[in-house]
Amino acid sequence: MTNFSRGDSFATGGKRMGWSNWSGSVTASGQLARPQSEDELAALVRSAKRLRVVGAGHSFMPLCESGDLIVSLEDMAGRVHVAADRRTAHIPAGWSIRRLTAALWDEGLALANQGDVNPQSLAGAMATGTHGTGVALGSLSTFARGFRLVGADGEARWCDAATNADLYQAQRLSLGLFGVATEIEVAVVPAFHLSERIEKRRWAEVRESFDALAQQHRHIEFWFFPHSDDVILKTLDPCDPCDPPPTTTDMEEASFRRILDISARLPFLTPVLQRLMMKSSLSGRRRGPAHAIFPSDRTIRFEEMEYEMPRAAGLDALADVVAWIRKKRLPVTFPFEYRTVAADDIWMSPMNAGPVAAISMHQYAKMPWQTLFAEAEAIFRGAGGRPHWAKRHRLNRADVAALYPMAGRYIAVRRAADPHGKFLNPHLEALFS
């Protein structure tokens, strides 16, 4: 149930002012700039000592934290260019997924998959391995076919599987370490419609049948409040063309917010409040253009950790972490989100060792999360998990080397592309310098 809204604060003209991510847990005081052209961007890159690019502020990790130069590409000029074979399109990298998918729809095209929110920039989503759900569908990074990058020297260069191949392979999940992407060639598919179904099921039933259900539906996920025995199951499947759906959420957020605020004041009530909430009827259906059905509206702020588990270990790992929460009666106020992602061959992707089950753990932003996440992380790591790069984790340099066989090559490409560490910040330096 990830949810985000615009949280960035910017100024033109190189003014120094505060910036924070969506949840408010990461802040920066660097010089903020919004170039309107690639030439303006190149000049900024050439003159900067250190530089990080921000999008919609979605990362819970300090990926964009900087006391130096912070750049937004939101004002950059650009348009969609569809290839003659209509299998790829060149997209402005700083466009939000919302803007991009609406423009593709006007061309009769779509992305094959999306996550459940869409304000994030395409470049940022690819740079962190952002994904949706579907056993046969990879992360957004797998849709990239080439990048135009403004490098540390301020020069623009193209990379794809045939041109600057190592740079391309590293850039597919870049964490913003290799340059500033201004244009991305993306795989696209013919526009399609989706039918969404949401229903309440027993956890024991879903645990037993999930693998079969995942083969029956193009997209499937569920949310599991750890103190309840029910889950909220969501499926998406292709359907005939239909009118756009009304904007909606997956659950009634006003009531949920009241429950969260009570739990923040009286944490010991969390288990009983969750069980009472899940006694209500939770079901719904909607149909519409795929790009309008994938995302849902979210307004309640939280912190998030996500681990990508070997798919065969996913349900057991979720059961283990829920058992730990119940045993200690921990006030985990948000549900776990459980999704599937296909394997890929991207160097720093958590999916590069095989298909995964993605388990997202959330905590209300008004409540403590640090110790809770650290203890749950040990359970996920013990079951073979690797974290989503943009969500809370405690990896160090040794962990990166142990978990990612291509880490050495990735770091070598980074050093060649950025020998003076212009695109590093303290967090990334600790992992990749």
Secondary structure by P-SEA (a helix, b strand, c coil): cccccccccccccbbbbbbbccccccccccbbbbbccaaaaaaaaaaccbbbbbccccccccccccccbbbbccccccbbbbccccccccccccccaaaaaaaaaaaccccccccccccccaaaaaacccccccccccccccccccccccccccbbbbbccccaaaaaaaaccccccccccccccccccccbbbbbbbbbbbaaaaaacaaaaaaacccccccccccccbbbbbbbbbbccccccccccccaaaaaaaaaaaaaacccaaaaaaaaaacccccccccccaaaaabbbbccccccccccccccaaaaaaaaaaaaaaaacccccbbbbbbbbbbbccccccccccbbbbbbbbcccccccaaaaaaaaaaaaaacccccccccccccaaaaaaaccaaaaaaaaaaaaccccccccaaaaaccc
